[in-house]
Amino acid sequence: MQLFESLDAILLAALVLLVLARKLNVPYPTLLAAAGLGSALLPFALKIAVEPHLALALFIAPALLHAAYHTSPRALRRYWFPLLSLAVFAVLVTAAMVALVGMTLGGLPLAAAFALGAIVAPPDAAASEAVLGEVGIPRRGLLLLQGESLLNDATALLLFGLAVAFATHSDTPVTPLALAAAVPGGIVFGALSAWIYLRVAPLFAGTLGASLADFAVTFGIWLLAERLHISPVLGVVTFGMIVSQRRLIGQPARDRLQSAAVWSAAVLVLNIIAFALMGLQSRDVLERLPAAERWPAIGFAAAVLATVLVTRVAWVFFVRFVEGVIASRYTPSWLPSRRRGMRR
Protein backbone atom coordinates (compact mmCIF):
# COMPACT_ATOMS: atom_id res chain seq x y z
CA MET A 1 0.00 0.00 0.00
CA GLN A 2 2.85 2.37 0.77
CA LEU A 3 4.25 1.88 -2.74
CA PHE A 4 0.88 2.71 -4.29
CA GLU A 5 0.51 5.82 -2.12
CA SER A 6 4.01 6.98 -3.02
CA LEU A 7 3.41 6.55 -6.75
CA ASP A 8 0.09 8.37 -6.53
CA ALA A 9 1.78 11.25 -4.67
CA ILE A 10 4.38 11.45 -7.45
CA LEU A 11 1.70 11.59 -10.14
CA LEU A 12 -0.30 14.26 -8.29
CA ALA A 13 2.83 16.38 -7.81
CA ALA A 14 3.68 15.87 -11.49
CA LEU A 15 0.37 17.45 -12.52
CA VAL A 16 1.43 20.70 -10.88
CA LEU A 17 4.98 20.45 -12.21
CA LEU A 18 3.81 19.81 -15.78
CA VAL A 19 1.77 23.03 -15.72
CA LEU A 20 4.68 24.90 -14.15
CA ALA A 21 7.11 23.53 -16.76
CA ARG A 22 4.87 24.80 -19.55
CA LYS A 23 4.62 28.22 -17.93
CA LEU A 24 8.38 28.47 -17.43
CA ASN A 25 9.16 26.89 -20.83
CA VAL A 26 11.36 24.28 -19.12
CA PRO A 27 11.53 20.57 -20.13
CA TYR A 28 9.42 18.69 -17.62
CA PRO A 29 12.02 15.92 -16.96
CA THR A 30 14.44 18.54 -15.64
CA LEU A 31 11.80 19.98 -13.33
CA LEU A 32 10.71 16.53 -12.12
CA ALA A 33 14.27 15.46 -11.32
CA ALA A 34 14.95 18.74 -9.53
CA ALA A 35 11.72 18.40 -7.54
CA GLY A 36 12.62 14.83 -6.60
CA LEU A 37 16.08 15.97 -5.50
CA GLY A 38 14.58 18.75 -3.40
CA SER A 39 11.97 16.51 -1.79
CA ALA A 40 14.64 13.93 -0.97
CA LEU A 41 16.16 16.43 1.46
CA LEU A 42 12.94 16.60 3.48
CA PRO A 43 12.68 14.40 6.61
CA PHE A 44 9.38 12.86 5.44
CA ALA A 45 10.64 12.13 1.91
CA LEU A 46 9.22 9.14 0.07
CA LYS A 47 11.36 6.01 0.01
CA ILE A 48 10.83 3.81 -3.01
CA ALA A 49 13.24 0.98 -3.78
CA VAL A 50 13.27 -0.39 -7.33
CA GLU A 51 15.33 -3.39 -8.34
CA PRO A 52 17.82 -2.28 -11.07
CA HIS A 53 16.88 -4.92 -13.66
CA LEU A 54 13.18 -4.21 -13.12
CA ALA A 55 13.79 -0.48 -13.56
CA LEU A 56 15.57 -1.06 -16.88
CA ALA A 57 12.82 -3.25 -18.28
CA LEU A 58 9.96 -1.15 -16.91
CA PHE A 59 11.20 2.34 -17.82
CA ILE A 60 13.64 1.90 -20.71
CA ALA A 61 11.95 -0.72 -22.90
CA PRO A 62 8.68 1.21 -23.56
CA ALA A 63 10.56 4.49 -24.06
CA LEU A 64 12.88 2.83 -26.57
CA LEU A 65 10.01 1.35 -28.55
CA HIS A 66 8.15 4.67 -28.52
CA ALA A 67 11.27 6.48 -29.78
CA ALA A 68 11.95 3.80 -32.40
CA TYR A 69 8.41 4.19 -33.75
CA HIS A 70 9.15 7.86 -34.44
CA THR A 71 12.65 7.41 -35.87
CA SER A 72 13.06 7.03 -39.62
CA PRO A 73 15.44 4.27 -40.80
CA ARG A 74 15.92 6.26 -44.01
CA ALA A 75 17.15 9.26 -42.00
CA LEU A 76 19.52 7.01 -40.05
CA ARG A 77 21.02 5.75 -43.30
CA ARG A 78 21.27 9.27 -44.68
CA TYR A 79 23.13 10.64 -41.65
CA TRP A 80 25.27 7.56 -41.05
CA PHE A 81 28.53 9.47 -40.58
CA PRO A 82 27.36 11.86 -37.81
CA LEU A 83 25.49 9.01 -36.14
CA LEU A 84 28.57 6.80 -36.22
CA SER A 85 30.69 9.59 -34.76
CA LEU A 86 28.19 10.19 -31.92
CA ALA A 87 27.02 6.66 -31.15
CA VAL A 88 30.48 5.06 -31.23
CA PHE A 89 33.40 7.47 -31.14
CA ALA A 90 31.79 10.11 -28.91
CA VAL A 91 30.93 7.42 -26.36
CA LEU A 92 34.48 6.04 -26.40
CA VAL A 93 36.11 9.47 -26.12
CA THR A 94 33.75 10.58 -23.35
CA ALA A 95 34.28 7.34 -21.43
CA ALA A 96 38.05 7.78 -21.73
CA MET A 97 37.91 11.36 -20.42
CA VAL A 98 35.67 10.32 -17.50
CA ALA A 99 38.04 7.45 -16.75
CA LEU A 100 40.93 9.93 -16.64
CA VAL A 101 39.00 12.11 -14.17
CA GLY A 102 38.05 9.04 -12.13
CA MET A 103 41.66 7.94 -11.79
CA THR A 104 42.99 11.43 -11.16
CA LEU A 105 40.39 12.85 -8.77
CA GLY A 106 38.64 9.75 -7.45
CA GLY A 107 41.58 7.39 -7.21
CA LEU A 108 39.67 4.66 -9.06
CA PRO A 109 41.42 1.69 -10.66
CA LEU A 110 41.62 1.76 -14.44
CA ALA A 111 38.88 -0.83 -15.02
CA ALA A 112 36.48 0.75 -12.50
CA ALA A 113 37.13 4.19 -14.01
CA PHE A 114 36.24 2.92 -17.50
CA ALA A 115 33.12 1.23 -16.09
CA LEU A 116 32.04 4.59 -14.70
CA GLY A 117 32.78 6.21 -18.05
CA ALA A 118 30.70 3.63 -19.90
CA ILE A 119 27.75 4.32 -17.57
CA VAL A 120 27.66 8.10 -18.01
CA ALA A 121 28.96 8.46 -21.59
CA PRO A 122 25.85 7.47 -23.60
CA PRO A 123 22.81 9.78 -23.36
CA ASP A 124 19.78 7.92 -22.10
CA ALA A 125 17.14 7.15 -24.72
CA ALA A 126 14.25 7.82 -22.36
CA ALA A 127 15.68 11.17 -21.26
CA SER A 128 16.44 12.23 -24.82
CA GLU A 129 12.96 11.35 -26.04
CA ALA A 130 11.30 13.17 -23.14
CA VAL A 131 13.43 16.31 -23.33
CA LEU A 132 13.51 16.60 -27.12
CA GLY A 133 9.74 16.38 -27.21
CA GLU A 134 9.57 19.65 -25.25
CA VAL A 135 12.37 21.60 -26.96
CA GLY A 136 12.16 22.91 -30.51
CA ILE A 137 15.37 22.13 -32.41
CA PRO A 138 16.12 21.71 -36.14
CA ARG A 139 14.93 18.46 -37.65
CA ARG A 140 18.45 17.26 -38.47
CA GLY A 141 19.58 17.75 -34.88
CA LEU A 142 16.46 16.00 -33.63
CA LEU A 143 17.08 12.99 -35.87
CA LEU A 144 20.74 12.78 -34.88
CA LEU A 145 20.05 12.94 -31.14
CA GLN A 146 17.20 10.46 -31.37
CA GLY A 147 19.24 8.09 -33.51
CA GLU A 148 22.27 8.35 -31.26
CA SER A 149 20.27 7.70 -28.09
CA LEU A 150 18.89 4.54 -29.70
CA LEU A 151 22.25 3.17 -30.89
CA ASN A 152 24.94 4.31 -28.46
CA ASP A 153 24.07 1.70 -25.82
CA ALA A 154 25.66 -0.98 -27.98
CA THR A 155 29.04 0.75 -27.66
CA ALA A 156 28.57 1.38 -23.95
CA LEU A 157 27.51 -2.24 -23.41
CA LEU A 158 30.72 -3.57 -24.93
CA LEU A 159 32.91 -1.17 -22.98
CA PHE A 160 31.05 -1.66 -19.69
CA GLY A 161 31.10 -5.45 -19.94
CA LEU A 162 34.85 -5.52 -20.52
CA ALA A 163 35.52 -3.02 -17.73
CA VAL A 164 33.40 -4.90 -15.18
CA ALA A 165 34.98 -8.23 -16.13
CA PHE A 166 38.46 -6.82 -15.53
CA ALA A 167 37.44 -4.92 -12.38
CA THR A 168 35.81 -7.91 -10.65
CA HIS A 169 38.18 -10.56 -12.01
CA SER A 170 35.10 -12.56 -12.86
CA ASP A 171 35.49 -16.24 -13.63
CA THR A 172 32.73 -15.90 -16.21
CA PRO A 173 34.25 -16.13 -19.70
CA VAL A 174 33.52 -12.58 -20.83
CA THR A 175 35.46 -11.95 -24.02
CA PRO A 176 35.38 -9.10 -26.54
CA LEU A 177 34.05 -11.57 -29.12
CA ALA A 178 31.16 -12.64 -26.87
CA LEU A 179 30.26 -9.05 -26.04
CA ALA A 180 30.56 -7.97 -29.66
CA ALA A 181 28.19 -10.78 -30.63
CA ALA A 182 25.57 -9.19 -28.35
CA VAL A 183 25.18 -6.32 -30.84
CA PRO A 184 24.33 -8.29 -34.01
CA GLY A 185 22.54 -10.83 -31.84
CA GLY A 186 20.18 -8.15 -30.54
CA ILE A 187 19.51 -6.87 -34.06
CA VAL A 188 18.78 -10.35 -35.44
CA PHE A 189 16.58 -11.20 -32.46
CA GLY A 190 14.62 -7.96 -32.85
CA ALA A 191 14.14 -8.56 -36.58
CA LEU A 192 12.98 -12.13 -36.00
CA SER A 193 10.57 -10.98 -33.29
CA ALA A 194 9.17 -8.33 -35.64
CA TRP A 195 8.70 -10.91 -38.41
CA ILE A 196 6.73 -13.18 -36.07
CA TYR A 197 4.74 -10.33 -34.52
CA LEU A 198 3.64 -8.90 -37.87
CA ARG A 199 2.06 -12.23 -38.71
CA VAL A 200 0.29 -12.56 -35.36
CA ALA A 201 -0.79 -8.92 -34.93
CA PRO A 202 -3.75 -9.11 -37.38
CA LEU A 203 -5.46 -11.47 -34.91
CA PHE A 204 -5.81 -8.54 -32.48
CA ALA A 205 -6.85 -5.92 -35.05
CA GLY A 206 -9.80 -3.80 -33.96
CA THR A 207 -9.60 -4.86 -30.31
CA LEU A 208 -7.95 -3.55 -27.14
CA GLY A 209 -5.66 -6.55 -27.38
CA ALA A 210 -3.59 -4.74 -30.01
CA SER A 211 -2.19 -2.26 -27.47
CA LEU A 212 -1.80 -4.98 -24.85
CA ALA A 213 0.16 -7.10 -27.32
CA ASP A 214 2.52 -4.20 -28.01
CA PHE A 215 3.44 -3.90 -24.33
CA ALA A 216 3.64 -7.65 -23.68
CA VAL A 217 5.87 -8.28 -26.70
CA THR A 218 8.12 -5.30 -25.90
CA PHE A 219 8.77 -6.50 -22.35
CA GLY A 220 9.12 -10.07 -23.61
CA ILE A 221 11.80 -9.08 -26.12
CA TRP A 222 13.75 -7.23 -23.42
CA LEU A 223 13.58 -10.12 -20.93
CA LEU A 224 14.42 -12.82 -23.47
CA ALA A 225 17.33 -10.79 -24.84
CA GLU A 226 18.77 -10.50 -21.33
CA ARG A 227 18.39 -14.26 -20.86
CA LEU A 228 20.21 -14.87 -24.15
CA HIS A 229 22.98 -12.40 -23.22
CA ILE A 230 22.37 -10.25 -26.29
CA SER A 231 21.57 -6.56 -26.46
CA PRO A 232 17.99 -5.94 -25.26
CA VAL A 233 18.29 -2.30 -26.34
CA LEU A 234 19.03 -3.12 -29.97
CA GLY A 235 16.46 -5.91 -29.89
CA VAL A 236 13.67 -3.51 -28.91
CA VAL A 237 14.90 -0.75 -31.27
CA THR A 238 15.10 -3.10 -34.26
CA PHE A 239 11.68 -4.55 -33.47
CA GLY A 240 10.12 -1.08 -33.17
CA MET A 241 11.59 0.26 -36.40
CA ILE A 242 10.53 -2.75 -38.47
CA VAL A 243 7.03 -2.94 -37.02
CA SER A 244 6.46 0.81 -37.39
CA GLN A 245 7.34 0.63 -41.09
CA ARG A 246 5.53 -2.59 -41.99
CA ARG A 247 2.39 -2.63 -39.87
CA LEU A 248 1.07 0.72 -41.09
CA ILE A 249 0.40 -0.79 -44.51
CA GLY A 250 -2.60 -2.82 -43.36
CA GLN A 251 -3.36 -1.43 -39.91
CA PRO A 252 -6.80 0.20 -39.50
CA ALA A 253 -6.79 3.91 -38.73
CA ARG A 254 -8.70 3.30 -35.50
CA ASP A 255 -5.96 1.00 -34.23
CA ARG A 256 -3.26 3.53 -35.12
CA LEU A 257 -5.00 6.31 -33.21
CA GLN A 258 -5.66 4.06 -30.23
CA SER A 259 -2.08 2.79 -30.17
CA ALA A 260 -0.63 6.32 -30.39
CA ALA A 261 -2.83 7.54 -27.53
CA VAL A 262 -2.09 4.57 -25.27
CA TRP A 263 1.66 4.68 -25.85
CA SER A 264 1.89 8.45 -25.38
CA ALA A 265 0.05 8.25 -22.05
CA ALA A 266 1.99 5.20 -20.83
CA VAL A 267 5.39 6.64 -21.73
CA LEU A 268 4.48 9.95 -20.08
CA VAL A 269 3.54 8.19 -16.82
CA LEU A 270 6.68 6.04 -16.87
CA ASN A 271 8.90 9.05 -17.59
CA ILE A 272 7.32 10.98 -14.71
CA ILE A 273 7.96 8.15 -12.28
CA ALA A 274 11.48 7.51 -13.60
CA PHE A 275 12.68 11.12 -13.38
CA ALA A 276 11.08 11.65 -9.99
CA LEU A 277 12.71 8.48 -8.66
CA MET A 278 16.11 9.64 -9.89
CA GLY A 279 15.84 12.67 -7.66
CA LEU A 280 14.45 10.72 -4.69
CA GLN A 281 17.26 8.14 -4.84
CA SER A 282 19.84 10.84 -4.08
CA ARG A 283 19.01 10.70 -0.38
CA ASP A 284 19.72 6.97 -0.14
CA VAL A 285 23.00 7.44 -1.98
CA LEU A 286 24.17 10.17 0.38
CA GLU A 287 23.02 8.33 3.51
CA ARG A 288 25.21 5.35 2.61
CA LEU A 289 28.31 7.53 2.53
CA PRO A 290 30.19 8.53 5.69
CA ALA A 291 29.64 12.18 6.61
CA ALA A 292 33.25 13.06 5.84
CA GLU A 293 32.98 11.67 2.29
CA ARG A 294 29.74 13.31 1.19
CA TRP A 295 31.03 16.66 -0.02
CA PRO A 296 34.06 15.13 -1.78
CA ALA A 297 31.66 12.69 -3.48
CA ILE A 298 29.39 15.55 -4.58
CA GLY A 299 32.42 17.42 -5.91
CA PHE A 300 33.60 14.35 -7.79
CA ALA A 301 30.13 13.86 -9.30
CA ALA A 302 30.13 17.50 -10.42
CA ALA A 303 33.55 17.03 -12.01
CA VAL A 304 32.32 13.94 -13.90
CA LEU A 305 29.22 15.83 -15.09
CA ALA A 306 31.33 18.76 -16.30
CA THR A 307 33.69 16.36 -18.08
CA VAL A 308 30.82 14.67 -19.92
CA LEU A 309 29.28 17.99 -21.02
CA VAL A 310 32.56 19.60 -22.11
CA THR A 311 33.77 16.49 -23.94
CA ARG A 312 30.54 15.99 -25.87
CA VAL A 313 30.29 19.64 -26.87
CA ALA A 314 33.94 19.65 -27.97
CA TRP A 315 33.38 16.45 -29.94
CA VAL A 316 30.36 17.89 -31.76
CA PHE A 317 32.38 20.96 -32.79
CA PHE A 318 35.22 18.70 -33.92
CA VAL A 319 32.86 16.59 -36.06
CA ARG A 320 31.34 19.73 -37.58
CA PHE A 321 34.85 20.90 -38.45
CA VAL A 322 35.57 17.56 -40.13
CA GLU A 323 32.29 17.82 -42.05
CA GLY A 324 33.30 21.29 -43.26
CA VAL A 325 36.68 20.03 -44.46
CA ILE A 326 35.07 17.11 -46.29
CA ALA A 327 32.39 19.38 -47.78
CA SER A 328 35.09 21.63 -49.24
CA ARG A 329 36.21 18.71 -51.41
CA TYR A 330 32.97 16.85 -52.10
CA THR A 331 29.43 16.70 -50.71
CA PRO A 332 28.42 13.33 -49.25
CA SER A 333 24.81 12.30 -48.81
CA TRP A 334 24.84 12.69 -45.01
CA LEU A 335 25.42 16.46 -45.18
CA PRO A 336 22.35 18.76 -45.11
CA SER A 337 20.71 19.46 -48.45
CA ARG A 338 21.34 23.18 -48.00
CA ARG A 339 25.05 22.59 -48.33
CA ARG A 340 24.56 20.47 -51.41
CA GLY A 341 22.63 23.33 -52.92
CA MET A 342 25.46 25.73 -52.14
CA ARG A 343 27.89 23.43 -53.93
CA ARG A 344 25.79 23.59 -57.05
C-alpha positions as CSV (number, residue, x, y, z in Angstrom):
1,M,0.0,0.0,0.0
2,Q,2.8,2.4,0.8
3,L,4.3,1.9,-2.7
4,F,0.9,2.7,-4.3
5,E,0.5,5.8,-2.1
6,S,4.0,7.0,-3.0
7,L,3.4,6.5,-6.8
8,D,0.1,8.4,-6.5
9,A,1.8,11.2,-4.7
10,I,4.4,11.5,-7.5
11,L,1.7,11.6,-10.1
12,L,-0.3,14.3,-8.3
13,A,2.8,16.4,-7.8
14,A,3.7,15.9,-11.5
15,L,0.4,17.4,-12.5
16,V,1.4,20.7,-10.9
17,L,5.0,20.5,-12.2
18,L,3.8,19.8,-15.8
19,V,1.8,23.0,-15.7
20,L,4.7,24.9,-14.1
21,A,7.1,23.5,-16.8
22,R,4.9,24.8,-19.5
23,K,4.6,28.2,-17.9
24,L,8.4,28.5,-17.4
25,N,9.2,26.9,-20.8
26,V,11.4,24.3,-19.1
27,P,11.5,20.6,-20.1
28,Y,9.4,18.7,-17.6
29,P,12.0,15.9,-17.0
30,T,14.4,18.5,-15.6
31,L,11.8,20.0,-13.3
32,L,10.7,16.5,-12.1
33,A,14.3,15.5,-11.3
34,A,14.9,18.7,-9.5
35,A,11.7,18.4,-7.5
36,G,12.6,14.8,-6.6
37,L,16.1,16.0,-5.5
38,G,14.6,18.8,-3.4
39,S,12.0,16.5,-1.8
40,A,14.6,13.9,-1.0
41,L,16.2,16.4,1.5
42,L,12.9,16.6,3.5
43,P,12.7,14.4,6.6
44,F,9.4,12.9,5.4
45,A,10.6,12.1,1.9
46,L,9.2,9.1,0.1
47,K,11.4,6.0,0.0
48,I,10.8,3.8,-3.0
49,A,13.2,1.0,-3.8
50,V,13.3,-0.4,-7.3
51,E,15.3,-3.4,-8.3
52,P,17.8,-2.3,-11.1
53,H,16.9,-4.9,-13.7
54,L,13.2,-4.2,-13.1
55,A,13.8,-0.5,-13.6
56,L,15.6,-1.1,-16.9
57,A,12.8,-3.3,-18.3
58,L,10.0,-1.1,-16.9
59,F,11.2,2.3,-17.8
60,I,13.6,1.9,-20.7
61,A,12.0,-0.7,-22.9
62,P,8.7,1.2,-23.6
63,A,10.6,4.5,-24.1
64,L,12.9,2.8,-26.6
65,L,10.0,1.4,-28.5
66,H,8.1,4.7,-28.5
67,A,11.3,6.5,-29.8
68,A,12.0,3.8,-32.4
69,Y,8.4,4.2,-33.7
70,H,9.2,7.9,-34.4
71,T,12.7,7.4,-35.9
72,S,13.1,7.0,-39.6
73,P,15.4,4.3,-40.8
74,R,15.9,6.3,-44.0
75,A,17.1,9.3,-42.0
76,L,19.5,7.0,-40.0
77,R,21.0,5.7,-43.3
78,R,21.3,9.3,-44.7
79,Y,23.1,10.6,-41.6
80,W,25.3,7.6,-41.0
81,F,28.5,9.5,-40.6
82,P,27.4,11.9,-37.8
83,L,25.5,9.0,-36.1
84,L,28.6,6.8,-36.2
85,S,30.7,9.6,-34.8
86,L,28.2,10.2,-31.9
87,A,27.0,6.7,-31.2
88,V,30.5,5.1,-31.2
89,F,33.4,7.5,-31.1
90,A,31.8,10.1,-28.9
91,V,30.9,7.4,-26.4
92,L,34.5,6.0,-26.4
93,V,36.1,9.5,-26.1
94,T,33.7,10.6,-23.3
95,A,34.3,7.3,-21.4
96,A,38.1,7.8,-21.7
97,M,37.9,11.4,-20.4
98,V,35.7,10.3,-17.5
99,A,38.0,7.5,-16.7
100,L,40.9,9.9,-16.6
101,V,39.0,12.1,-14.2
102,G,38.0,9.0,-12.1
103,M,41.7,7.9,-11.8
104,T,43.0,11.4,-11.2
105,L,40.4,12.9,-8.8
106,G,38.6,9.7,-7.4
107,G,41.6,7.4,-7.2
108,L,39.7,4.7,-9.1
109,P,41.4,1.7,-10.7
110,L,41.6,1.8,-14.4
111,A,38.9,-0.8,-15.0
112,A,36.5,0.7,-12.5
113,A,37.1,4.2,-14.0
114,F,36.2,2.9,-17.5
115,A,33.1,1.2,-16.1
116,L,32.0,4.6,-14.7
117,G,32.8,6.2,-18.1
118,A,30.7,3.6,-19.9
119,I,27.7,4.3,-17.6
120,V,27.7,8.1,-18.0
121,A,29.0,8.5,-21.6
122,P,25.8,7.5,-23.6
123,P,22.8,9.8,-23.4
124,D,19.8,7.9,-22.1
125,A,17.1,7.2,-24.7
126,A,14.2,7.8,-22.4
127,A,15.7,11.2,-21.3
128,S,16.4,12.2,-24.8
129,E,13.0,11.4,-26.0
130,A,11.3,13.2,-23.1
131,V,13.4,16.3,-23.3
132,L,13.5,16.6,-27.1
133,G,9.7,16.4,-27.2
134,E,9.6,19.6,-25.2
135,V,12.4,21.6,-27.0
136,G,12.2,22.9,-30.5
137,I,15.4,22.1,-32.4
138,P,16.1,21.7,-36.1
139,R,14.9,18.5,-37.6
140,R,18.5,17.3,-38.5
141,G,19.6,17.8,-34.9
142,L,16.5,16.0,-33.6
143,L,17.1,13.0,-35.9
144,L,20.7,12.8,-34.9
145,L,20.0,12.9,-31.1
146,Q,17.2,10.5,-31.4
147,G,19.2,8.1,-33.5
148,E,22.3,8.3,-31.3
149,S,20.3,7.7,-28.1
150,L,18.9,4.5,-29.7
151,L,22.2,3.2,-30.9
152,N,24.9,4.3,-28.5
153,D,24.1,1.7,-25.8
154,A,25.7,-1.0,-28.0
155,T,29.0,0.7,-27.7
156,A,28.6,1.4,-23.9
157,L,27.5,-2.2,-23.4
158,L,30.7,-3.6,-24.9
159,L,32.9,-1.2,-23.0
160,F,31.1,-1.7,-19.7
161,G,31.1,-5.5,-19.9
162,L,34.8,-5.5,-20.5
163,A,35.5,-3.0,-17.7
164,V,33.4,-4.9,-15.2
165,A,35.0,-8.2,-16.1
166,F,38.5,-6.8,-15.5
167,A,37.4,-4.9,-12.4
168,T,35.8,-7.9,-10.7
169,H,38.2,-10.6,-12.0
170,S,35.1,-12.6,-12.9
171,D,35.5,-16.2,-13.6
172,T,32.7,-15.9,-16.2
173,P,34.3,-16.1,-19.7
174,V,33.5,-12.6,-20.8
175,T,35.5,-12.0,-24.0
176,P,35.4,-9.1,-26.5
177,L,34.0,-11.6,-29.1
178,A,31.2,-12.6,-26.9
179,L,30.3,-9.0,-26.0
180,A,30.6,-8.0,-29.7
181,A,28.2,-10.8,-30.6
182,A,25.6,-9.2,-28.4
183,V,25.2,-6.3,-30.8
184,P,24.3,-8.3,-34.0
185,G,22.5,-10.8,-31.8
186,G,20.2,-8.1,-30.5
187,I,19.5,-6.9,-34.1
188,V,18.8,-10.3,-35.4
189,F,16.6,-11.2,-32.5
190,G,14.6,-8.0,-32.8
191,A,14.1,-8.6,-36.6
192,L,13.0,-12.1,-36.0
193,S,10.6,-11.0,-33.3
194,A,9.2,-8.3,-35.6
195,W,8.7,-10.9,-38.4
196,I,6.7,-13.2,-36.1
197,Y,4.7,-10.3,-34.5
198,L,3.6,-8.9,-37.9
199,R,2.1,-12.2,-38.7
200,V,0.3,-12.6,-35.4
201,A,-0.8,-8.9,-34.9
202,P,-3.8,-9.1,-37.4
203,L,-5.5,-11.5,-34.9
204,F,-5.8,-8.5,-32.5
205,A,-6.9,-5.9,-35.0
206,G,-9.8,-3.8,-34.0
207,T,-9.6,-4.9,-30.3
208,L,-8.0,-3.6,-27.1
209,G,-5.7,-6.6,-27.4
210,A,-3.6,-4.7,-30.0
211,S,-2.2,-2.3,-27.5
212,L,-1.8,-5.0,-24.9
213,A,0.2,-7.1,-27.3
214,D,2.5,-4.2,-28.0
215,F,3.4,-3.9,-24.3
216,A,3.6,-7.6,-23.7
217,V,5.9,-8.3,-26.7
218,T,8.1,-5.3,-25.9
219,F,8.8,-6.5,-22.3
220,G,9.1,-10.1,-23.6
221,I,11.8,-9.1,-26.1
222,W,13.7,-7.2,-23.4
223,L,13.6,-10.1,-20.9
224,L,14.4,-12.8,-23.5
225,A,17.3,-10.8,-24.8
226,E,18.8,-10.5,-21.3
227,R,18.4,-14.3,-20.9
228,L,20.2,-14.9,-24.2
229,H,23.0,-12.4,-23.2
230,I,22.4,-10.2,-26.3
231,S,21.6,-6.6,-26.5
232,P,18.0,-5.9,-25.3
233,V,18.3,-2.3,-26.3
234,L,19.0,-3.1,-30.0
235,G,16.5,-5.9,-29.9
236,V,13.7,-3.5,-28.9
237,V,14.9,-0.8,-31.3
238,T,15.1,-3.1,-34.3
239,F,11.7,-4.5,-33.5
240,G,10.1,-1.1,-33.2
241,M,11.6,0.3,-36.4
242,I,10.5,-2.8,-38.5
243,V,7.0,-2.9,-37.0
244,S,6.5,0.8,-37.4
245,Q,7.3,0.6,-41.1
246,R,5.5,-2.6,-42.0
247,R,2.4,-2.6,-39.9
248,L,1.1,0.7,-41.1
249,I,0.4,-0.8,-44.5
250,G,-2.6,-2.8,-43.4
251,Q,-3.4,-1.4,-39.9
252,P,-6.8,0.2,-39.5
253,A,-6.8,3.9,-38.7
254,R,-8.7,3.3,-35.5
255,D,-6.0,1.0,-34.2
256,R,-3.3,3.5,-35.1
257,L,-5.0,6.3,-33.2
258,Q,-5.7,4.1,-30.2
259,S,-2.1,2.8,-30.2
260,A,-0.6,6.3,-30.4
261,A,-2.8,7.5,-27.5
262,V,-2.1,4.6,-25.3
263,W,1.7,4.7,-25.9
264,S,1.9,8.4,-25.4
265,A,0.1,8.3,-22.0
266,A,2.0,5.2,-20.8
267,V,5.4,6.6,-21.7
268,L,4.5,9.9,-20.1
269,V,3.5,8.2,-16.8
270,L,6.7,6.0,-16.9
271,N,8.9,9.0,-17.6
272,I,7.3,11.0,-14.7
273,I,8.0,8.1,-12.3
274,A,11.5,7.5,-13.6
275,F,12.7,11.1,-13.4
276,A,11.1,11.6,-10.0
277,L,12.7,8.5,-8.7
278,M,16.1,9.6,-9.9
279,G,15.8,12.7,-7.7
280,L,14.5,10.7,-4.7
281,Q,17.3,8.1,-4.8
282,S,19.8,10.8,-4.1
283,R,19.0,10.7,-0.4
284,D,19.7,7.0,-0.1
285,V,23.0,7.4,-2.0
286,L,24.2,10.2,0.4
287,E,23.0,8.3,3.5
288,R,25.2,5.3,2.6
289,L,28.3,7.5,2.5
290,P,30.2,8.5,5.7
291,A,29.6,12.2,6.6
292,A,33.3,13.1,5.8
293,E,33.0,11.7,2.3
294,R,29.7,13.3,1.2
295,W,31.0,16.7,0.0
296,P,34.1,15.1,-1.8
297,A,31.7,12.7,-3.5
298,I,29.4,15.6,-4.6
299,G,32.4,17.4,-5.9
300,F,33.6,14.3,-7.8
301,A,30.1,13.9,-9.3
302,A,30.1,17.5,-10.4
303,A,33.6,17.0,-12.0
304,V,32.3,13.9,-13.9
305,L,29.2,15.8,-15.1
306,A,31.3,18.8,-16.3
307,T,33.7,16.4,-18.1
308,V,30.8,14.7,-19.9
309,L,29.3,18.0,-21.0
310,V,32.6,19.6,-22.1
311,T,33.8,16.5,-23.9
312,R,30.5,16.0,-25.9
313,V,30.3,19.6,-26.9
314,A,33.9,19.6,-28.0
315,W,33.4,16.4,-29.9
316,V,30.4,17.9,-31.8
317,F,32.4,21.0,-32.8
318,F,35.2,18.7,-33.9
319,V,32.9,16.6,-36.1
320,R,31.3,19.7,-37.6
321,F,34.8,20.9,-38.5
322,V,35.6,17.6,-40.1
323,E,32.3,17.8,-42.1
324,G,33.3,21.3,-43.3
325,V,36.7,20.0,-44.5
326,I,35.1,17.1,-46.3
327,A,32.4,19.4,-47.8
328,S,35.1,21.6,-49.2
329,R,36.2,18.7,-51.4
330,Y,33.0,16.9,-52.1
331,T,29.4,16.7,-50.7
332,P,28.4,13.3,-49.3
333,S,24.8,12.3,-48.8
334,W,24.8,12.7,-45.0
335,L,25.4,16.5,-45.2
336,P,22.4,18.8,-45.1
337,S,20.7,19.5,-48.5
338,R,21.3,23.2,-48.0
339,R,25.1,22.6,-48.3
340,R,24.6,20.5,-51.4
341,G,22.6,23.3,-52.9
342,M,25.5,25.7,-52.1
343,R,27.9,23.4,-53.9
344,R,25.8,23.6,-57.1
